[in-house]
C-alpha cells in the first residue's frame, strides 16, 4: 500500500483541479479533435500536453522534433514552451488533420515556430539526417504508427544531441504489452522497443505510468 496509489476518478479529478493549467486555445483544439473518428483515443490528453511543455522548458530546448502530428495539439503545447526563435519540426503521413490545428497555432502566436513535413516518416527522418545532419534536436517526441517505433527511435537517437531528451508515447499501448494473447504488429513492436530500451546504454530511461505509458529517454 505504501508503494502505490489506486487512481480513482475522484483522485484524478482532484489532481486535475490542482495541477492542470488550461485555456480556451488548448481546450478548443482538444474538443474539435474529439469530434473526429477516433479523435478521443488518438489525441494527447491535456496532462500529457502540459508535461511536454514542461519538458521543453526543463531541457532548455530550442529545437524540437515531433514524429506524428495528428491535429497538432502536442505541437501546440511544445511550441508555446519554445523561445521566440525556437523551432519545432513536426511530421506526419498527411496534413489532413493538422489543418485543424493551424488556426489554433496562429491564435497562440506560434505558427511561425512550427514547420510541417508531410510524407512517410522514415523517409522524412532520413531526409533530415541527410540534409541537416546528426544531433540537431534538443527534444524528440515520438507518437506515430506504433509498428515502426523501433525504427523511429533509432532515427531519434541520431537526431538528438547528447544530453537531449526523447519522449515516447503509448509505451503501454492500452495495457496490451502484458496481454499474452496480443500479437498484433503494434503491440509486438512496442514490446520489442521497451525491452531494447531497458538494456540500451546510449540512453538513461524512465517509464511513466501516465496516460498510455510515456517513456523518457535521455541520450548520454
VOLUMTOR-100576 format. One line per 10 residues: number of its first residue (from 1); their letters; for each residue x, y, z of C-alpha. Coordinates in pm, 1 decimal, padded with zeros to 6 digits, always signed. Layout:
<nodes>
NUM> A> X:Y:Z  ...
</nodes>
This chain:
<nodes>
1> XXXXXXXXXX> +00000.0:+00000.0:+00000.0  +00290.6:+00233.9:+00067.4  +00424.3:+00185.3:-00283.6  +00117.9:+00255.5:-00492.9  -00194.5:+00471.4:-00500.5  -00501.2:+00344.1:-00682.0  -00608.1:+00616.4:-00923.4  -00980.4:+00658.0:-00874.4  -01196.3:+00905.9:-01062.2  -01206.5:+01125.9:-00753.2
11> XXXXXXXXXX> -00827.0:+01133.7:-00728.1  -00791.2:+01207.4:-01099.2  -01042.1:+01492.1:-01070.7  -00851.5:+01627.7:-00771.4  -00515.7:+01612.6:-00949.6  -00661.2:+01797.5:-01245.7  -00815.6:+02060.8:-01020.5  -00484.1:+02144.0:-00853.2  -00231.0:+02090.3:-01133.8  -00385.0:+02130.4:-01479.5
21> XXXXXXXXXX> -00343.0:+02474.6:-01633.8  -00573.6:+02503.9:-01930.5  -00702.5:+02779.1:-02156.9  -00951.1:+02831.2:-02437.8  -00694.8:+02766.4:-02713.7  -00587.2:+02430.0:-02576.2  -00935.7:+02313.5:-02477.2  -01078.9:+02430.4:-02809.2  -00839.4:+02216.7:-03010.9  -00894.3:+01916.0:-02784.7
31> XXXXXXXXXX> -01270.7:+01948.2:-02824.0  -01252.0:+01973.7:-03203.2  -01016.8:+01675.2:-03212.3  -01258.9:+01469.8:-03002.3  -01525.6:+01515.1:-03271.2  -01314.2:+01327.6:-03528.8  -01348.2:+00949.5:-03578.3  -01115.0:+00802.2:-03316.5  -01020.7:+01151.4:-03206.9  -01065.9:+01094.6:-02835.4
41> XXXXXXXXXX> -00843.6:+00786.0:-02838.5  -00573.3:+00938.9:-03057.0  -00542.6:+01285.2:-02907.0  -00283.0:+01366.6:-02643.5  -00453.2:+01417.8:-02307.9  -00431.1:+01760.7:-02150.2  -00198.9:+01646.4:-01870.5  +00044.0:+01495.3:-02119.7  +00045.0:+01812.7:-02326.2  +00129.7:+02007.9:-02013.4
51> XXXXXXXXXX> +00408.6:+01760.7:-01932.0  +00553.9:+01800.3:-02280.9  +00551.2:+02176.4:-02240.0  +00728.5:+02142.1:-01904.7  +00990.9:+01908.2:-02053.3  +01066.9:+02155.7:-02331.7  +01130.1:+02419.5:-02068.2  +01328.9:+02192.3:-01836.4  +01563.6:+02083.7:-02115.2  +01606.1:+02439.1:-02239.3
61> XXXXXXXXXX> +01508.4:+02311.0:-02581.5  +01533.8:+02543.8:-02879.4  +01476.0:+02276.8:-03143.5  +01211.7:+02004.7:-03117.7  +01116.6:+01719.5:-03349.5  +00773.2:+01559.1:-03335.1  +00703.8:+01231.9:-03515.9  +00326.5:+01215.7:-03558.9  +00127.6:+01539.5:-03578.6  -00240.1:+01438.0:-03592.4
71> XXXXXXXXXX> -00433.9:+01761.9:-03520.1  -00132.2:+01945.9:-03382.6  -00224.7:+01957.8:-03014.1  +00108.4:+01833.4:-02881.1  +00289.2:+02054.2:-03132.5  +00094.3:+02349.8:-02995.0  +00187.5:+02263.8:-02636.3  +00556.6:+02226.6:-02713.8  +00581.5:+02525.9:-02947.4  +00435.6:+02754.7:-02682.3
81> XXXXXXXXXX> +00717.2:+02649.4:-02447.9  +00990.5:+02730.0:-02700.9  +01173.0:+03064.2:-02703.3  +01060.7:+03304.8:-02974.6  +01347.9:+03198.6:-03200.2  +01292.0:+02825.5:-03135.0  +01167.8:+02579.2:-03395.2  +00952.3:+02269.4:-03389.2  +00957.4:+02031.9:-03685.1  +00653.5:+01804.4:-03693.5
91> XXXXXXXXXX> +00595.5:+01530.0:-03947.5  +00300.6:+01315.2:-04047.6  +00189.0:+01099.5:-04336.9  -00081.1:+01358.8:-04416.8  -00165.5:+01718.1:-04333.7  -00537.7:+01640.8:-04342.1  -00575.2:+01650.1:-03966.1  -00302.7:+01905.6:-03893.8  -00504.8:+02164.4:-04086.5  -00747.5:+02152.1:-03794.1
101> XXXXXXXXXX> -00476.9:+02274.2:-03559.1  -00337.9:+02552.7:-03777.3  -00587.6:+02820.3:-03662.6  -00502.6:+02735.5:-03302.4  -00128.9:+02762.7:-03374.0  -00199.1:+03106.0:-03521.8  -00416.6:+03215.9:-03228.9  -00138.9:+03111.9:-02990.8  +00116.4:+03305.9:-03195.6  +00337.6:+03003.3:-03259.0
111> XXXXXXXXXX> +00266.6:+02911.9:-03620.8  +00597.7:+03068.9:-03730.4  +00783.3:+02835.4:-03495.8  +00631.1:+02520.6:-03647.9  +00748.6:+02351.9:-03967.3  +00520.4:+02078.5:-04100.2  +00671.5:+01799.5:-04311.4  +00435.4:+01561.6:-04491.0  +00526.5:+01211.0:-04606.7  +00641.0:+00870.9:-04491.0
121> XXXXXXXXXX> +00805.3:+00927.4:-04152.7  +01108.5:+00707.0:-04216.9  +01179.6:+00890.6:-04540.5  +01128.7:+01225.8:-04369.5  +01368.0:+01136.0:-04087.9  +01625.0:+01001.6:-04330.0  +01598.3:+01326.6:-04524.9  +01652.2:+01532.1:-04209.0  +01970.2:+01337.4:-04135.8  +02098.3:+01378.8:-04489.1
131> XXXXXXXXXX> +02017.8:+01748.8:-04522.6  +02063.5:+01881.3:-04169.4  +02293.0:+01630.3:-04003.1  +02304.6:+01449.6:-03671.0  +02232.1:+01578.5:-03320.5  +02031.0:+01881.1:-03432.3  +01734.9:+01848.4:-03193.1  +01716.7:+01905.4:-02819.3  +01397.2:+01704.7:-02774.0  +01217.4:+01445.8:-02987.0
141> XXXXXXXXXX> +00857.8:+01332.2:-02927.5  +00750.4:+01002.8:-03086.4  +00374.6:+00949.7:-03125.9  +00308.4:+00790.5:-03463.2  +00231.9:+00443.1:-03604.0  +00345.3:+00200.3:-03335.5  +00480.2:-00079.8:-03553.8  +00759.6:+00149.2:-03670.0  +00856.3:+00277.2:-03324.4  +01188.2:+00085.4:-03315.6
151> XXXXXXXXXX> +01287.6:+00249.6:-03644.7  +01176.9:+00593.7:-03530.8  +01369.9:+00555.9:-03206.6  +01692.1:+00478.9:-03392.4  +01647.7:+00789.8:-03603.5  +01568.5:+00987.3:-03288.0  +01894.1:+00879.3:-03123.6  +02089.5:+01002.5:-03424.4  +01897.9:+01329.6:-03446.6  +01906.5:+01414.9:-03074.8
161> XXXXXXXXXX> +02204.6:+01594.2:-02922.1  +02397.4:+01442.8:-02633.1  +02204.8:+01524.7:-02316.8  +01886.6:+01571.1:-02518.3  +01556.2:+01401.3:-02442.5  +01348.3:+01151.8:-02639.3  +00984.7:+01118.5:-02525.9  +00798.9:+00808.7:-02644.6  +00421.3:+00791.0:-02615.7  +00195.4:+00483.0:-02584.5
171> XXXXXXXXXX> +00460.5:+00250.5:-02442.4  +00189.7:+00056.5:-02254.6  -00039.8:+00051.9:-02562.2  -00367.0:+00022.5:-02369.5  -00222.5:-00247.9:-02145.5  -00168.3:-00488.8:-02435.0  +00203.4:-00519.1:-02350.6  +00110.3:-00764.2:-02071.3  -00162.1:-00947.4:-02264.0  -00012.8:-01274.6:-02386.7
181> XXXXXXXXXX> -00288.2:-01302.0:-02647.9  -00198.9:-00966.6:-02805.5  +00022.1:-01047.3:-03104.6  -00064.8:-00761.3:-03338.6  +00227.2:-00578.8:-03507.3  +00182.6:-00263.5:-03299.0  +00197.7:-00445.6:-02965.5  +00490.7:-00661.0:-03073.5  +00685.4:-00352.1:-03179.9  +00618.4:-00173.1:-02850.3
191> XXXXXXXXXX> +00725.0:-00479.7:-02650.1  +01044.4:-00506.7:-02853.4  +01123.8:-00140.0:-02807.6  +01057.1:-00147.1:-02433.0  +01282.6:-00449.8:-02388.3  +01555.6:-00294.5:-02600.9  +01540.4:+00035.0:-02411.2  +01594.0:-00144.8:-02080.2  +01939.7:-00255.4:-02198.4  +02030.6:+00038.7:-02424.2
201> XXXXXXXXXX> +02339.8:+00204.1:-02276.0  +02305.1:+00501.1:-02510.0  +02022.6:+00639.0:-02300.2  +01900.6:+00679.4:-01942.6  +01533.5:+00584.5:-01916.4  +01223.6:+00613.9:-01702.5  +00880.9:+00480.6:-01795.8  +00595.4:+00684.4:-01651.9  +00269.8:+00506.7:-01571.9  +00072.6:+00800.0:-01707.2
211> XXXXXXXXXX> -00174.4:+00832.4:-01992.6  -00097.9:+00528.1:-02213.5  +00258.2:+00494.6:-02087.1  +00524.6:+00758.4:-02151.5  +00892.7:+00665.9:-02166.6  +01160.2:+00931.3:-02118.7  +01499.2:+00850.0:-02269.3  +01786.6:+01092.2:-02212.1  +02071.0:+01049.0:-02458.2  +02405.7:+01008.8:-02285.5
</nodes>
